[in-house]
């Protein structure tokens, strides 16, 4: 009947209901964090794709960072930010939400001027507001800039001069930029524009064009290997782009030295300098590209070479007084000063010829170039194994200590395996046509130590001595 009461649930039914509630809450407590994590990762991937799309289409050299190295303010909303994006060419720093607005509102460094009517050495300042370097001083009142906890003061992205908001005048905005301390190393945008115009008119008289910059003008080309040593190359590329013209800065992993050095042919004869940021292998790679310039008949454009040691051994750099390794202990600006003040010397370069034994050998001898040492045996085997594994996983070789540990591993392995056993019985060495008796060693090193000594030096030329090696 309707008036009758329903019977109450017994203990088994109540227990089952309680178990159902427990299972439901357990599922919620497990699935909810998973859902939130999945949703956050999905949103993060969408933001990353959006940023990459902006980076790809932008004329700025945007890069992400999780933590800025100094107090930073967004150039659009002027809010204090801890993470975001920055342009490694002009130095703009923005919040993630303001990235698209900054890309449209602010112009990056121009590697060449849009108008070819302007003189190659005439260009107004390009001012960027806020986030001036630490310990910078105003060019007007000589007081320190960037001390206020907000977006303030201006910096010229070419000459690196800074000025207070209160000291900024119309005369400064229209003033001609002199490119600052490193004007003798910078290739001005107007020069690139004039070169393009001359090439259209089929003229190659660059000496007259360069005479406006004076005899002290020695433009510098940066060739950095982002995989060398401690993987500092990528950060250095951005710092050099800020101080110089971005057209002068190359990553050799993306642009081979043979192509990068063709920029020397657009400069006056014997005026260019090259700073190689990498290890012995990178320097040898660049010098091989210089040899190709000789073969092409471009000897008058061959540059002087300096080294910033980023590799593991850095024997070549130590030979010429540039140090055993660079770890950021001196600022990049000081590195450029050292290049400007360095003296030039001639460096011997040797050819090593490898031939097989036998009278009926039809193979052509192989020729290699030696800078200051040539090795076969365990030393060469360790270097080859290290190079092969670094090419497979470059991110794992991020410090010199780790790299040396890998060298130690391969050296210990070779002592046990002895792949180069009795090498002295299989190889004959000839120096200048005279046979040299080899000691009972498993490795051979031919070392040229003609230029040990202090002081930073630039390489001006190469020798052509040949040491045939018969095997």
HELIX and SHEET records of a PDB file:
HELIX    1   1 UNK A   11  UNK A   57  1                                  47    
HELIX    2   2 UNK A   96  UNK A   98  5                                   3    
HELIX    3   3 UNK A   99  UNK A  105  1                                   7    
HELIX    4   4 UNK A  170  UNK A  173  1                                   4    
HELIX    5   5 UNK A  180  UNK A  182  5                                   3    
HELIX    6   6 UNK A  189  UNK A  200  1                                  12    
HELIX    7   7 UNK A  206  UNK A  210  1                                   5    
HELIX    8   8 UNK A  211  UNK A  213  5                                   3    
HELIX    9   9 UNK A  233  UNK A  243  1                                  11    
HELIX   10  10 UNK A  246  UNK A  248  5                                   3    
HELIX   11  11 UNK A  257  UNK A  260  1                                   4    
HELIX   12  12 UNK A  261  UNK A  266  5                                   6    
HELIX   13  13 UNK A  280  UNK A  295  1                                  16    
HELIX   14  14 UNK A  299  UNK A  301  5                                   3    
HELIX   15  15 UNK A  315  UNK A  319  1                                   5    
HELIX   16  16 UNK A  332  UNK A  341  1                                  10    
HELIX   17  17 UNK A  378  UNK A  392  1                                  15    
HELIX   18  18 UNK A  394  UNK A  396  5                                   3    
HELIX   19  19 UNK A  400  UNK A  417  1                                  18    
HELIX   20  20 UNK A  423  UNK A  425  5                                   3    
SHEET    1   A 3 UNK A  62  UNK A  65  0                                        
SHEET    2   A 3 UNK A  84  UNK A  87 -1                                        
SHEET    3   A 3 UNK A  93  UNK A  94 -1                                        
SHEET    1   B 2 UNK A  72  UNK A  73  0                                        
SHEET    2   B 2 UNK A  80  UNK A  81 -1                                        
SHEET    1   C 3 UNK A 127  UNK A 129  0                                        
SHEET    2   C 3 UNK A 154  UNK A 156 -1                                        
SHEET    3   C 3 UNK A 162  UNK A 163 -1                                        
SHEET    1   D 4 UNK A 249  UNK A 251  0                                        
SHEET    2   D 4 UNK A 220  UNK A 224  1                                        
SHEET    3   D 4 UNK A 273  UNK A 278  1                                        
SHEET    4   D 4 UNK A 304  UNK A 309  1                                        
SHEET    1   E 2 UNK A 343  UNK A 347  0                                        
SHEET    2   E 2 UNK A 457  UNK A 462  1                                        
SHEET    1   F 5 UNK A 366  UNK A 370  0                                        
SHEET    2   F 5 UNK A 350  UNK A 355 -1                                        
SHEET    3   F 5 UNK A 465  UNK A 470  1                                        
SHEET    4   F 5 UNK A 428  UNK A 431 -1                                        
SHEET    5   F 5 UNK A 434  UNK A 436 -1                                        
SHEET    1   G 2 UNK A 373  UNK A 377  0                                        
SHEET    2   G 2 UNK A 443  UNK A 447 -1                                        
END                                                                             
